[in-house]
């Protein structure tokens, strides 16, 4: 299974104004850096938790339906299914009716027999497009995740030399893991 980000969030879960207030920065000289840190912190949190903070469109590509009749969605929480296409031996796309599928927060459940299925090509025969995220507005993102994002931005802002040398993903403040721990997806 391969997954692709089709469209990222329309905005960040924390605004530049909120971050500057948290950092107690009043001038505009560091706005570019702070905006970059906000995006990097969101991406870091999404990578650590396996959750999209704000609504994003994702595509999962499979060779065929799993025998378990369950597709584990790599990014949650699931919001909606937008499209399912099956590709036949000739490469032709066939839209599959979505009403026959059931969704849970992190997986898609398949019916016993999927209606409208062609004979699939050998590789990448299925594409499942869906939307994941806590919501479309920054206020819908859980408070502890927004706090973790601000803490991470502040830490990277204050320790930018360490971040440049080690890379942003390897430098996190004490307590960060605790803020995001309950939102991590269990990975087996």
C-alpha positions in Angstrom: 0.0 0.0 0.0 1.2 3.5 -0.9 -0.3 6.7 0.2 -0.1 10.2 -1.4 -1.1 13.6 -0.1 -3.4 15.1 -2.8 -4.1 18.4 -1.1 -2.8 19.8 2.1 -4.8 21.9 4.6 -6.2 25.3 3.5 -4.5 27.0 6.6 -2.3 26.2 9.5 -3.8 25.2 12.9 -2.0 28.1 14.5 -1.9 31.5 12.9 1.2 33.7 12.7 -0.4 36.2 15.1 -1.0 33.4 17.7 2.5 32.1 17.4 4.0 35.6 17.6 1.9 36.3 20.7 3.1 33.0 22.3 6.7 33.9 21.4 6.2 37.5 22.6 7.6 38.8 19.2 6.2 42.2 18.2 8.1 43.2 15.1 7.8 41.7 11.6 11.4 40.9 11.0 11.0 37.2 12.0 7.6 36.6 10.3 9.0 34.4 7.5 10.9 32.2 10.0 7.9 31.9 12.3 5.6 30.9 9.5 8.1 28.3 8.3 8.4 26.9 11.9 4.6 26.7 12.2 4.4 24.6 9.0 7.4 22.4 10.0 5.9 21.9 13.5 2.5 20.8 11.9 4.3 18.4 9.6 6.3 17.0 12.5 3.2 16.5 14.7 1.4 14.9 11.8 4.3 12.5 11.2 4.6 11.6 14.8 0.9 11.0 15.4 -0.2 9.7 12.0 -3.1 12.2 12.2 -3.9 15.2 9.9 -4.5 18.2 12.0 -6.7 20.0 9.5 -8.7 18.5 6.6 -6.4 17.1 3.9 -7.1 14.9 0.8 -5.2 11.6 0.7 -5.0 8.7 -1.8 -4.3 5.1 -0.9 -3.1 2.9 -3.8 -3.4 -0.9 -3.5 -2.7 -3.8 -5.8 -6.0 -5.5 -4.8 -8.5 -5.6 -1.9 -7.0 -7.1 1.3 -8.2 -10.6 2.2 -9.2 -9.2 5.6 -11.8 -7.0 3.9 -10.3 -4.0 5.8 -8.1 -1.2 4.5 -6.1 0.5 7.2 -6.0 4.2 6.4 -2.5 5.6 7.0 -3.6 9.0 8.0 -6.6 9.8 10.3 -9.0 10.7 11.6 -11.2 9.7 8.7 -13.7 12.4 7.6 -15.1 11.2 4.3 -14.6 9.0 1.3 -14.3 11.0 -1.9 -13.6 8.5 -4.7 -12.7 4.9 -5.4 -11.3 3.9 -8.8 -10.4 0.4 -10.0 -8.1 0.0 -13.0 -8.7 -2.9 -15.4 -6.1 -4.9 -17.3 -6.1 -2.3 -20.1 -5.6 0.6 -17.7 -9.2 1.9 -17.9 -10.6 3.5 -14.7 -13.9 2.3 -13.3 -15.6 4.3 -10.6 -16.7 2.1 -7.7 -19.8 3.0 -5.7 -18.9 4.3 -2.3 -22.2 3.6 -0.5 -21.2 -0.1 -0.1 -18.2 0.7 2.1 -18.3 1.4 5.8 -15.7 3.6 7.6 -14.3 3.7 11.1 -11.9 6.3 12.4 -8.8 4.7 10.9 -10.0 2.1 8.4 -12.4 1.3 5.6 -14.5 -1.9 5.8 -15.3 -3.7 2.6 -18.5 -5.6 1.7 -18.2 -9.3 1.0 -18.5 -8.6 -2.7 -17.6 -5.2 -4.0 -20.1 -4.2 -6.7 -18.8 -2.8 -10.0 -15.3 -4.4 -9.8 -13.4 -5.1 -13.1 -10.6 -7.6 -13.4 -7.8 -5.6 -11.8 -4.4 -4.9 -13.4 -1.5 -6.6 -11.7 -0.1 -3.5 -9.9 -1.8 -0.4 -8.4 -5.3 -1.6 -9.4 -7.1 0.4 -6.7 -7.1 4.1 -5.7 -9.0 5.2 -2.7 -9.3 9.0 -2.1 -10.4 10.2 1.2 -10.3 13.3 3.5 -8.7 13.1 6.9 -8.4 15.7 9.7 -9.8 16.9 13.0 -11.8 19.5 11.1 -11.6 22.4 8.7 -11.1 25.2 11.2 -8.1 25.7 13.6 -10.4 25.7 16.6 -11.4 22.1 15.8 -7.8 20.8 16.4 -7.5 19.5 20.0 -6.1 22.0 22.4 -3.2 19.8 23.5 -2.0 19.4 19.9 -2.3 23.2 19.3 -0.3 23.7 22.5 2.3 21.1 21.4 2.6 23.0 18.1 3.2 26.3 19.8 5.8 24.7 22.2 7.6 23.2 19.3 7.6 26.5 17.4 8.9 28.3 20.5 11.6 25.7 21.1 12.8 25.7 17.5 12.7 29.5 17.4 14.9 29.8 20.6 17.2 26.9 19.6 17.5 27.5 15.9 21.3 26.7 15.8 20.6 23.2 17.2 17.8 22.7 14.7 19.9 23.6 11.7 22.7 21.3 12.8 20.5 18.3 13.9 17.5 18.7 11.7 14.1 19.8 13.0 12.7 16.3 13.6 15.4 15.4 16.0 15.2 18.3 18.4 12.0 18.5 20.5 11.5 20.0 23.9 10.9 18.1 27.1 7.2 17.4 27.5 6.4 17.5 23.8 5.9 13.7 23.6 3.5 13.9 26.5 1.3 16.5 24.8 0.9 14.4 21.6 1.0 10.9 23.2 -2.8 10.3 23.4 -3.1 11.2 19.7 -0.6 8.7 18.3 -2.0 6.0 16.2 -0.9 2.5 17.3 1.4 1.1 14.6 1.9 -2.6 14.3 
